[in-house]
């Protein structure tokens, strides 16, 4: 803290005059940017619809209640497809994520110059594109259906799982690895007995956590034609069948709550 002399008495100040001016300049700049952005948003917004939104929401709520309960007999297969998309996509992603993670970790990569950058590129590229975008691209390549949804979920999950797993690999206790290495064990034996047991809890946690996320993401893939219950939701929205829409949303909510409960129980068992 700077100290100033004032009439022979020391005065303590939290910041110097230059620091205070810098803070005020930063606040002024931030306020100006906010005002400019708000003006741009306001010009691109039709405020009539915004003010009329409560009435529209009330109207849709009135049309959507009560749900059309007899329609639930047609949702068994779609919700099963959704669970399969999430589960198979997660399993496929883990099969690819594990070797990518070992290639990306500094202490296990075969080459920090060539292999590790490629592994990191795979992690970044698969994580940077949303599952819906992957689904749109895959539908154009392999056609609509559950397969496109499975592959989209798998590609999106590779980077997520690989990143968390390779970070866990880099944080292992190296004394165990050194002890096994000192016995004359091969590189694969060191990996199997010194590294894998240490990252097994992290691997299981990542797998369950990603599966839980994929349940949520797979419920909307059908909106673009990638199968699952989202396809039923899209069809109901297109014909304005609001009672069916409300029932589908309730089924999706139940599936998400169930997946959250399952993942929580598995994580408790692991920890």
C-alpha positions in Angstrom: 0.0 0.0 0.0 1.4 3.5 -0.8 2.0 6.0 2.0 1.6 9.7 1.6 2.6 12.6 3.8 -0.2 15.1 4.7 0.7 17.9 7.1 3.3 15.7 8.8 0.9 12.7 9.1 1.2 9.5 7.2 -2.0 8.7 5.2 -2.5 5.2 4.0 -4.2 4.6 0.6 -5.2 1.3 -1.0 -4.0 2.3 -4.4 -1.9 4.9 -6.0 -3.5 7.7 -8.1 -2.3 6.0 -11.3 -3.8 2.7 -10.2 -7.1 4.4 -9.4 -7.2 6.0 -12.8 -6.5 2.7 -14.5 -9.4 1.1 -12.7 -11.8 3.9 -13.6 -10.7 3.7 -17.2 -11.3 -0.1 -17.2 -14.8 0.4 -15.7 -15.6 3.1 -18.2 -14.4 0.9 -21.1 -16.5 -2.0 -19.9 -19.6 0.2 -19.5 -19.1 1.6 -23.0 -18.8 -1.9 -24.5 -21.9 -3.1 -22.6 -23.9 -0.1 -23.9 -22.8 -0.7 -27.5 -23.6 -4.4 -27.3 -27.0 -3.7 -25.8 -27.7 -1.2 -28.6 -26.8 -3.8 -31.2 -29.0 -6.4 -29.5 -31.9 -4.0 -29.2 -31.8 -3.1 -32.9 -31.9 -6.8 -33.9 -34.8 -7.6 -31.5 -38.5 -7.4 -32.3 -39.6 -6.1 -28.9 -43.3 -6.6 -29.7 -42.8 -10.4 -29.5 -40.8 -10.0 -26.3 -43.6 -8.0 -24.5 -46.1 -10.5 -25.9 -44.2 -13.5 -24.7 -46.1 -14.0 -21.4 -49.4 -14.3 -23.3 -48.0 -16.7 -25.8 -46.4 -18.8 -23.1 -49.7 -18.9 -21.2 -51.5 -19.9 -24.4 -49.1 -22.8 -25.1 -49.3 -23.9 -21.5 -53.1 -24.1 -21.8 -52.9 -26.1 -25.0 -50.2 -28.5 -23.6 -52.1 -29.4 -20.4 -53.1 -32.0 -19.6 -50.5 -34.2 -21.4 -51.9 -36.8 -23.8 -51.1 -39.8 -21.6 -52.3 -42.5 -24.1 -49.5 -41.4 -26.5 -46.9 -42.8 -24.1 -47.3 -46.3 -25.7 -45.6 -44.8 -28.8 -42.6 -43.5 -26.8 -41.1 -46.8 -25.6 -39.0 -47.5 -28.6 -37.8 -43.8 -29.1 -36.7 -43.5 -25.5 -34.9 -46.9 -25.8 -33.2 -45.6 -28.9 -32.1 -42.5 -27.0 -30.6 -44.6 -24.2 -28.8 -46.8 -26.8 -27.4 -43.8 -28.6 -26.0 -42.4 -25.4 -24.6 -45.7 -24.1 -23.1 -47.0 -27.4 -21.7 -43.5 -28.2 -20.0 -43.4 -24.8 -18.5 -46.9 -25.1 -17.2 -46.1 -28.6 -15.8 -42.8 -27.4 -14.0 -44.5 -24.5 -12.4 -47.0 -26.8 -10.8 -44.2 -28.8 -10.3 -41.8 -25.9 -8.0 -44.1 -23.8 -5.2 -44.5 -26.4 -5.5 -40.8 -27.3 -5.1 -39.9 -23.7 -2.0 -42.0 -23.3 -0.5 -40.4 -26.4 -1.4 -36.9 -25.0 0.0 -37.4 -21.5 3.6 -36.1 -21.1 4.7 -39.1 -19.1 3.3 -41.8 -21.4 3.4 -40.3 -24.9 5.8 -42.1 -27.4 6.9 -38.8 -28.8 6.4 -35.3 -27.3 7.4 -33.7 -30.6 5.2 -35.6 -33.1 2.6 -37.9 -31.4 1.5 -35.6 -28.5 0.6 -32.6 -30.8 -1.5 -34.9 -32.9 -3.3 -36.3 -29.9 -4.0 -32.9 -28.5 -5.3 -31.8 -31.9 -7.8 -34.7 -31.8 -8.9 -33.8 -28.4 -9.4 -30.1 -29.3 -11.1 -30.8 -32.6 -13.6 -33.3 -31.3 -14.5 -31.1 -28.3 -14.9 -27.9 -30.2 -17.9 -29.0 -32.3 -21.3 -29.6 -30.7 -23.1 -33.0 -31.1 -25.9 -31.4 -33.1 -23.4 -30.1 -35.7 -21.7 -33.5 -35.8 -25.2 -35.1 -36.3 -26.0 -32.7 -39.2 -22.7 -33.5 -40.9 -23.1 -37.2 -40.4 -26.7 -37.3 -41.6 -25.5 -35.8 -44.9 -22.8 -38.5 -45.1 -24.4 -41.7 -43.8 -28.1 -40.7 -43.8 -30.6 -40.0 -41.0 -31.2 -42.5 -38.2 -29.8 -43.9 -35.0 -26.3 -44.7 -36.4 -25.7 -41.0 -37.1 -26.7 -40.2 -33.6 -24.4 -42.8 -32.1 -21.4 -41.6 -34.2 -22.1 -38.0 -33.4 -22.2 -38.7 -29.6 -19.0 -40.8 -29.9 -17.0 -38.2 -31.8 -18.1 -35.4 -29.4 -17.2 -37.5 -26.4 -13.7 -38.5 -27.5 -12.1 -35.2 -26.7 -14.0 -34.7 -23.4 -13.0 -38.2 -22.1 -9.5 -38.1 -23.4 -8.7 -34.7 -21.9 -9.8 -35.7 -18.4 -8.1 -39.1 -18.6 -4.8 -37.7 -19.8 -4.8 -35.1 -17.0 -5.3 -38.0 -14.6 -2.4 -39.9 -16.1 -0.1 -36.9 -15.7 -1.1 -36.6 -12.0 -0.3 -40.2 -11.0 2.2 -41.1 -8.2 5.5 -41.6 -10.1 7.1 -43.5 -7.2 4.9 -46.6 -8.0 5.9 -46.4 -11.6 9.6 -46.1 -10.7 9.3 -49.1 -8.3 7.8 -51.3 -11.0 10.3 -50.1 -13.5 13.2 -50.9 -11.1 12.1 -54.6 -11.2 12.9 -54.8 -14.9 9.3 -54.6 -16.1 8.6 -53.8 -19.7 6.9 -50.6 -20.9 3.5 -52.4 -21.2 3.9 -54.0 -17.8 4.7 -50.6 -16.2 1.6 -49.2 -17.9 -0.6 -52.2 -16.8 0.5 -52.4 -13.2 1.8 -48.9 -12.4 -0.4 -46.5 -14.3 -3.8 -48.2 -15.0 -4.6 -49.1 -11.4 -4.0 -45.4 -10.4 -6.3 -44.0 -13.1 -9.0 -46.6 -12.9 -11.2 -44.6 -10.5 -10.8 -41.5 -12.6 -11.6 -43.5 -15.8 -14.8 -44.9 -14.3 -15.9 -41.5 -13.0 -15.3 -39.9 -16.4 -17.2 -42.7 -18.2 -20.2 -42.4 -16.0 -20.2 -38.6 -16.0 -20.0 -38.5 -19.8 -22.7 -41.1 -20.2 -24.9 -38.8 -18.0 -24.2 -35.9 -20.3 -24.8 -37.9 -23.4 -28.3 -38.9 -22.2 -29.2 -35.2 -22.2 -27.5 -34.6 -25.6 -29.0 -37.6 -27.3 -32.6 -36.5 -26.4 -32.3 -33.6 -28.9 -30.4 -35.3 -31.7 -33.7 -36.4 -33.2 -34.6 -32.8 -33.9 -32.1 -33.0 -36.8 -33.0 -36.5 -37.8 -30.5 -38.5 -35.8 -33.0 -40.8 -34.2 -34.3 -41.1 -30.6 -37.1 -39.4 -28.8 -36.1 -36.1 -30.3 -37.6 -37.3 -33.6 -41.0 -37.7 -31.9 -40.6 -34.3 -30.3 -39.8 -32.7 -33.7 -42.8 -34.4 -35.3 -45.1 -33.3 -32.5 -43.9 -29.7 -32.7 -44.3 -29.6 -36.5 -48.0 -30.5 -36.2 -48.5 -28.3 -33.1 -49.6 -31.3 -31.0 -48.9 -29.6 -27.7 -50.3 -32.3 -25.4 -47.9 -34.8 -27.1 -45.1 -32.3 -26.7 -45.7 -31.9 -22.9 -45.8 -35.7 -22.5 -42.5 -36.1 -24.4 -40.9 -33.5 -22.3 -42.0 -35.3 -19.2 -40.5 -38.6 -20.5 -37.3 -36.8 -21.3 -37.2 -35.3 -17.8 -37.8 -38.7 -16.3 -35.0 -40.2 -18.4 -32.5 -37.5 -17.4 -33.5 -37.8 -13.7 -33.0 -41.6 -13.8 -29.6 -41.2 -15.5 -28.6 -38.7 -12.9 -29.6 -41.1 -10.1 -27.7 -44.0 -11.7 -24.6 -41.9 -12.3 -24.7 -40.6 -8.7 -24.9 -44.1 -7.3 -22.1 -45.4 -9.5 -19.8 -42.5 -8.5 -20.6 -43.1 -4.8 -19.6 -46.8 -5.3 -16.4 -45.8 -7.0 -15.4 -43.1 -4.5 
